[in-house]
């Protein structure tokens, strides 16, 4: 749903994740994409709108492609993102780098 001023888009996610070791885990998340001037600010609202955590701003680097300006630090891990607009939505690819993490996570929003 897009609402508000500035325009805000919220994605409520809920599902199951299967780890590489085969273990299945439930998850839920709320992501807020907020259009502010020349960028899109990304937050997670896992603990509610009032306790939203700012992750990073995404800026246009070429047509239909946005990238995070700087990574978000969570404990010792750095999270960055790339958003690519498609004909039917957008793809968001996360990169997570840390002492015990080297991950890429690809989301398709349609």
KOLVOFI-394702 format. One record per atom (N, C-alpha, C): residue in three letters; x, z, y; atom name. Coordinates in nm, 2 decimals, padded with zeros to 4 digits. Example, Ala and Ser with C-alpha at 12.3 -4.5 7.8 and 13.67 -1.06 7.14 Angstrom:
BEGIN
- ALA, 01.32, 00.78, -00.57, N
- ALA, 01.23, 00.78, -00.45, CA
- ALA, 01.32, 00.78, -00.33, C
- SER, 01.28, 00.71, -00.22, N
- SER, 01.37, 00.71, -00.11, CA
- SER, 01.29, 00.79, 00.00, C
// end
This chain:
BEGIN
- UNK, 00.08, 00.00, -00.12, N
- UNK, 00.00, 00.00, 00.00, CA
- UNK, 00.09, 00.00, 00.12, C
- UNK, 00.06, -00.09, 00.22, N
- UNK, 00.13, -00.09, 00.34, CA
- UNK, 00.04, -00.03, 00.45, C
- UNK, 00.10, 00.07, 00.52, N
- UNK, 00.02, 00.14, 00.62, CA
- UNK, 00.11, 00.19, 00.73, C
- UNK, 00.04, 00.23, 00.84, N
- UNK, 00.11, 00.31, 00.94, CA
- UNK, 00.19, 00.23, 01.04, C
- UNK, 00.24, 00.30, 01.14, N
- UNK, 00.33, 00.24, 01.24, CA
- UNK, 00.45, 00.33, 01.25, C
- UNK, 00.57, 00.29, 01.22, N
- UNK, 00.60, 00.16, 01.17, CA
- UNK, 00.55, 00.13, 01.03, C
- UNK, 00.55, 00.00, 00.99, N
- UNK, 00.49, -00.03, 00.86, CA
- UNK, 00.57, 00.04, 00.75, C
- UNK, 00.49, 00.10, 00.66, N
- UNK, 00.54, 00.17, 00.55, CA
- UNK, 00.49, 00.12, 00.42, C
- UNK, 00.57, 00.10, 00.32, N
- UNK, 00.53, 00.05, 00.18, CA
- UNK, 00.57, 00.16, 00.09, C
- UNK, 00.48, 00.21, 00.01, N
- UNK, 00.51, 00.32, -00.09, CA
- UNK, 00.49, 00.26, -00.23, C
- UNK, 00.58, 00.29, -00.32, N
- UNK, 00.57, 00.25, -00.46, CA
- UNK, 00.57, 00.38, -00.54, C
- UNK, 00.46, 00.40, -00.62, N
- UNK, 00.45, 00.51, -00.71, CA
- UNK, 00.48, 00.46, -00.85, C
- UNK, 00.59, 00.51, -00.91, N
- UNK, 00.63, 00.47, -01.04, CA
- UNK, 00.62, 00.58, -01.14, C
- UNK, 00.57, 00.54, -01.26, N
- UNK, 00.56, 00.64, -01.37, CA
- UNK, 00.58, 00.56, -01.50, C
- UNK, 00.65, 00.62, -01.59, N
- UNK, 00.67, 00.55, -01.71, CA
- UNK, 00.77, 00.62, -01.80, C
- UNK, 00.83, 00.54, -01.89, N
- UNK, 00.93, 00.60, -01.98, CA
- UNK, 01.05, 00.52, -01.98, C
- UNK, 01.16, 00.58, -01.99, N
- UNK, 01.30, 00.52, -01.99, CA
- UNK, 01.36, 00.55, -02.12, C
- UNK, 01.41, 00.44, -02.18, N
- UNK, 01.48, 00.46, -02.31, CA
- UNK, 01.63, 00.45, -02.28, C
- UNK, 01.70, 00.56, -02.31, N
- UNK, 01.85, 00.57, -02.29, CA
- UNK, 01.92, 00.49, -02.39, C
- UNK, 02.04, 00.45, -02.36, N
- UNK, 02.12, 00.38, -02.46, CA
- UNK, 02.13, 00.44, -02.59, C
- UNK, 02.12, 00.58, -02.60, N
- UNK, 02.13, 00.65, -02.73, CA
- UNK, 02.00, 00.65, -02.80, C
- UNK, 01.90, 00.58, -02.74, N
- UNK, 01.77, 00.57, -02.81, CA
- UNK, 01.67, 00.68, -02.77, C
- UNK, 01.71, 00.78, -02.70, N
- UNK, 01.62, 00.89, -02.65, CA
- UNK, 01.53, 00.84, -02.54, C
- UNK, 01.40, 00.87, -02.56, N
- UNK, 01.30, 00.82, -02.46, CA
- UNK, 01.27, 00.94, -02.37, C
- UNK, 01.27, 00.91, -02.24, N
- UNK, 01.24, 01.02, -02.14, CA
- UNK, 01.13, 00.97, -02.04, C
- UNK, 01.04, 01.06, -02.01, N
- UNK, 00.94, 01.03, -01.91, CA
- UNK, 01.00, 01.04, -01.77, C
- UNK, 00.95, 00.96, -01.67, N
- UNK, 01.00, 00.97, -01.54, CA
- UNK, 00.88, 00.94, -01.44, C
- UNK, 00.90, 00.98, -01.32, N
- UNK, 00.81, 00.94, -01.21, CA
- UNK, 00.89, 00.95, -01.08, C
- UNK, 00.85, 00.86, -00.99, N
- UNK, 00.92, 00.85, -00.86, CA
- UNK, 00.82, 00.80, -00.76, C
- UNK, 00.85, 00.83, -00.63, N
- UNK, 00.78, 00.76, -00.52, CA
- UNK, 00.89, 00.71, -00.43, C
- UNK, 00.89, 00.58, -00.40, N
- UNK, 00.99, 00.53, -00.30, CA
- UNK, 00.91, 00.48, -00.18, C
- UNK, 00.97, 00.51, -00.06, N
- UNK, 00.91, 00.47, 00.06, CA
- UNK, 01.00, 00.37, 00.13, C
- UNK, 00.95, 00.25, 00.16, N
- UNK, 01.02, 00.15, 00.24, CA
- UNK, 00.96, 00.15, 00.38, C
- UNK, 01.04, 00.18, 00.48, N
- UNK, 00.99, 00.19, 00.61, CA
- UNK, 01.06, 00.09, 00.70, C
- UNK, 00.99, 00.00, 00.76, N
- UNK, 01.04, -00.10, 00.85, CA
- UNK, 01.07, -00.04, 00.99, C
- UNK, 01.20, -00.04, 01.03, N
- UNK, 01.24, 00.02, 01.16, CA
- UNK, 01.33, -00.08, 01.23, C
- UNK, 01.28, -00.14, 01.33, N
- UNK, 01.36, -00.23, 01.41, CA
- UNK, 01.41, -00.35, 01.33, C
- UNK, 01.54, -00.35, 01.31, N
- UNK, 01.61, -00.46, 01.23, CA
- UNK, 01.65, -00.43, 01.09, C
- UNK, 01.59, -00.32, 01.04, N
- UNK, 01.63, -00.28, 00.90, CA
- UNK, 01.51, -00.22, 00.83, C
- UNK, 01.53, -00.20, 00.70, N
- UNK, 01.43, -00.13, 00.62, CA
- UNK, 01.50, 00.00, 00.57, C
- UNK, 01.43, 00.11, 00.60, N
- UNK, 01.49, 00.24, 00.55, CA
- UNK, 01.43, 00.28, 00.42, C
- UNK, 01.51, 00.32, 00.33, N
- UNK, 01.46, 00.36, 00.19, CA
- UNK, 01.47, 00.51, 00.17, C
- UNK, 01.36, 00.57, 00.13, N
- UNK, 01.35, 00.71, 00.10, CA
- UNK, 01.30, 00.73, -00.04, C
- UNK, 01.33, 00.84, -00.10, N
- UNK, 01.25, 00.88, -00.22, CA
- UNK, 01.17, 01.01, -00.19, C
- UNK, 01.05, 01.01, -00.23, N
- UNK, 00.95, 01.11, -00.20, CA
- UNK, 00.91, 01.19, -00.33, C
- UNK, 01.01, 01.20, -00.42, N
- UNK, 00.98, 01.27, -00.55, CA
- UNK, 00.92, 01.41, -00.53, C
- UNK, 00.96, 01.47, -00.42, N
- UNK, 00.91, 01.61, -00.40, CA
- UNK, 00.81, 01.61, -00.29, C
- UNK, 00.75, 01.50, -00.25, N
- UNK, 00.65, 01.49, -00.15, CA
- UNK, 00.70, 01.42, -00.02, C
- UNK, 00.60, 01.38, 00.06, N
- UNK, 00.64, 01.31, 00.19, CA
- UNK, 00.71, 01.40, 00.28, C
- UNK, 00.68, 01.53, 00.29, N
- UNK, 00.74, 01.62, 00.38, CA
- UNK, 00.89, 01.65, 00.34, C
- UNK, 00.92, 01.63, 00.21, N
- UNK, 01.05, 01.66, 00.17, CA
- UNK, 01.12, 01.53, 00.13, C
- UNK, 01.09, 01.42, 00.19, N
- UNK, 01.15, 01.29, 00.16, CA
- UNK, 01.30, 01.29, 00.18, C
- UNK, 01.37, 01.23, 00.09, N
- UNK, 01.52, 01.22, 00.10, CA
- UNK, 01.56, 01.08, 00.15, C
- UNK, 01.62, 01.07, 00.26, N
- UNK, 01.67, 00.94, 00.31, CA
- UNK, 01.78, 00.89, 00.22, C
- UNK, 01.77, 00.77, 00.17, N
- UNK, 01.87, 00.71, 00.09, CA
- UNK, 01.97, 00.63, 00.17, C
- UNK, 01.92, 00.52, 00.23, N
- UNK, 02.01, 00.43, 00.31, CA
- UNK, 01.92, 00.33, 00.38, C
- UNK, 01.98, 00.27, 00.49, N
- UNK, 01.91, 00.16, 00.55, CA
- UNK, 01.96, 00.03, 00.48, C
- UNK, 01.86, -00.06, 00.47, N
- UNK, 01.89, -00.19, 00.42, CA
- UNK, 01.89, -00.29, 00.53, C
- UNK, 01.99, -00.38, 00.55, N
- UNK, 01.99, -00.47, 00.66, CA
- UNK, 02.00, -00.61, 00.60, C
- UNK, 01.95, -00.71, 00.68, N
- UNK, 01.96, -00.85, 00.63, CA
- UNK, 02.10, -00.90, 00.64, C
- UNK, 02.15, -00.96, 00.52, N
- UNK, 02.28, -01.01, 00.52, CA
- UNK, 02.27, -01.17, 00.50, C
- UNK, 02.16, -01.22, 00.46, N
- UNK, 02.13, -01.36, 00.45, CA
- UNK, 01.98, -01.37, 00.43, C
- UNK, 01.93, -01.49, 00.44, N
- UNK, 01.79, -01.51, 00.42, CA
- UNK, 01.74, -01.45, 00.29, C
- UNK, 01.64, -01.37, 00.30, N
- UNK, 01.57, -01.31, 00.18, CA
- UNK, 01.66, -01.21, 00.10, C
- UNK, 01.77, -01.16, 00.16, N
- UNK, 01.86, -01.07, 00.10, CA
- UNK, 01.90, -00.96, 00.19, C
- UNK, 01.88, -00.83, 00.15, N
- UNK, 01.92, -00.72, 00.23, CA
- UNK, 02.01, -00.63, 00.14, C
- UNK, 02.10, -00.56, 00.21, N
- UNK, 02.20, -00.47, 00.14, CA
- UNK, 02.21, -00.34, 00.22, C
- UNK, 02.24, -00.24, 00.14, N
- UNK, 02.26, -00.11, 00.21, CA
- UNK, 02.38, -00.11, 00.30, C
- UNK, 02.37, -00.04, 00.41, N
- UNK, 02.48, -00.04, 00.51, CA
- UNK, 02.59, 00.05, 00.45, C
- UNK, 02.55, 00.16, 00.40, N
- UNK, 02.65, 00.26, 00.34, CA
- UNK, 02.58, 00.33, 00.22, C
- UNK, 02.66, 00.37, 00.12, N
- UNK, 02.60, 00.44, 00.01, CA
- UNK, 02.54, 00.58, 00.04, C
- UNK, 02.45, 00.62, -00.04, N
- UNK, 02.39, 00.75, -00.04, CA
- UNK, 02.47, 00.84, -00.13, C
- UNK, 02.52, 00.95, -00.08, N
- UNK, 02.59, 01.05, -00.17, CA
- UNK, 02.50, 01.15, -00.23, C
- UNK, 02.49, 01.16, -00.36, N
- UNK, 02.42, 01.26, -00.43, CA
- UNK, 02.51, 01.34, -00.52, C
- UNK, 02.54, 01.46, -00.48, N
- UNK, 02.64, 01.54, -00.55, CA
- UNK, 02.78, 01.47, -00.54, C
- UNK, 02.82, 01.40, -00.65, N
- UNK, 02.95, 01.33, -00.65, CA
- UNK, 02.93, 01.18, -00.68, C
- UNK, 02.80, 01.14, -00.68, N
- UNK, 02.77, 01.00, -00.71, CA
- UNK, 02.73, 00.92, -00.58, C
- UNK, 02.77, 00.80, -00.57, N
- UNK, 02.73, 00.71, -00.46, CA
- UNK, 02.63, 00.61, -00.51, C
- UNK, 02.52, 00.60, -00.44, N
- UNK, 02.41, 00.51, -00.47, CA
- UNK, 02.40, 00.40, -00.36, C
- UNK, 02.40, 00.28, -00.39, N
- UNK, 02.39, 00.17, -00.30, CA
- UNK, 02.28, 00.07, -00.35, C
- UNK, 02.24, -00.02, -00.27, N
- UNK, 02.13, -00.11, -00.31, CA
- UNK, 02.14, -00.25, -00.25, C
- UNK, 02.08, -00.34, -00.32, N
- UNK, 02.06, -00.48, -00.28, CA
- UNK, 01.92, -00.52, -00.31, C
- UNK, 01.85, -00.57, -00.20, N
- UNK, 01.71, -00.61, -00.22, CA
- UNK, 01.70, -00.76, -00.20, C
- UNK, 01.64, -00.83, -00.29, N
- UNK, 01.62, -00.98, -00.28, CA
- UNK, 01.47, -01.01, -00.28, C
- UNK, 01.43, -01.08, -00.18, N
- UNK, 01.29, -01.12, -00.17, CA
- UNK, 01.27, -01.24, -00.27, C
- UNK, 01.15, -01.24, -00.34, N
- UNK, 01.12, -01.35, -00.42, CA
- UNK, 00.98, -01.40, -00.38, C
- UNK, 00.93, -01.51, -00.45, N
- UNK, 00.80, -01.56, -00.41, CA
- UNK, 00.69, -01.47, -00.44, C
- UNK, 00.71, -01.37, -00.54, N
- UNK, 00.60, -01.29, -00.58, CA
- UNK, 00.63, -01.14, -00.56, C
- UNK, 00.73, -01.10, -00.48, N
- UNK, 00.76, -00.96, -00.46, CA
- UNK, 00.91, -00.95, -00.42, C
- UNK, 00.98, -00.85, -00.48, N
- UNK, 01.12, -00.84, -00.45, CA
- UNK, 01.19, -00.77, -00.57, C
- UNK, 01.32, -00.79, -00.58, N
- UNK, 01.40, -00.72, -00.68, CA
- UNK, 01.49, -00.62, -00.60, C
- UNK, 01.51, -00.51, -00.66, N
- UNK, 01.60, -00.41, -00.60, CA
- UNK, 01.70, -00.37, -00.71, C
- UNK, 01.83, -00.39, -00.68, N
- UNK, 01.93, -00.35, -00.77, CA
- UNK, 02.01, -00.24, -00.72, C
- UNK, 02.02, -00.13, -00.79, N
- UNK, 02.09, -00.01, -00.76, CA
- UNK, 02.23, -00.02, -00.82, C
- UNK, 02.33, 00.03, -00.75, N
- UNK, 02.46, 00.05, -00.80, CA
- UNK, 02.49, 00.20, -00.79, C
- UNK, 02.53, 00.26, -00.90, N
- UNK, 02.56, 00.41, -00.90, CA
- UNK, 02.71, 00.42, -00.95, C
- UNK, 02.79, 00.48, -00.86, N
- UNK, 02.93, 00.50, -00.90, CA
- UNK, 02.97, 00.65, -00.88, C
- UNK, 03.03, 00.70, -00.98, N
- UNK, 03.07, 00.84, -00.97, CA
- UNK, 03.17, 00.88, -01.08, C
- UNK, 03.21, 01.00, -01.09, N
- UNK, 03.31, 01.04, -01.19, CA
- UNK, 03.26, 01.01, -01.33, C
- UNK, 03.13, 01.02, -01.36, N
- UNK, 03.08, 01.00, -01.49, CA
- UNK, 02.98, 00.89, -01.50, C
- UNK, 02.96, 00.82, -01.39, N
- UNK, 02.86, 00.71, -01.38, CA
- UNK, 02.92, 00.58, -01.33, C
- UNK, 02.89, 00.48, -01.39, N
- UNK, 02.92, 00.34, -01.35, CA
- UNK, 02.80, 00.26, -01.40, C
- UNK, 02.69, 00.25, -01.31, N
- UNK, 02.56, 00.19, -01.36, CA
- UNK, 02.51, 00.09, -01.26, C
- UNK, 02.44, 00.00, -01.31, N
- UNK, 02.36, -00.10, -01.23, CA
- UNK, 02.22, -00.09, -01.29, C
- UNK, 02.12, -00.07, -01.20, N
- UNK, 01.98, -00.06, -01.24, CA
- UNK, 01.90, -00.16, -01.16, C
- UNK, 01.83, -00.24, -01.24, N
- UNK, 01.75, -00.36, -01.18, CA
- UNK, 01.60, -00.33, -01.18, C
- UNK, 01.54, -00.33, -01.07, N
- UNK, 01.39, -00.31, -01.06, CA
- UNK, 01.33, -00.44, -01.01, C
- UNK, 01.22, -00.48, -01.07, N
- UNK, 01.14, -00.59, -01.03, CA
- UNK, 01.01, -00.55, -00.98, C
- UNK, 00.98, -00.57, -00.85, N
- UNK, 00.85, -00.52, -00.79, CA
- UNK, 00.76, -00.65, -00.77, C
- UNK, 00.65, -00.65, -00.84, N
- UNK, 00.56, -00.77, -00.83, CA
- UNK, 00.42, -00.72, -00.81, C
// end
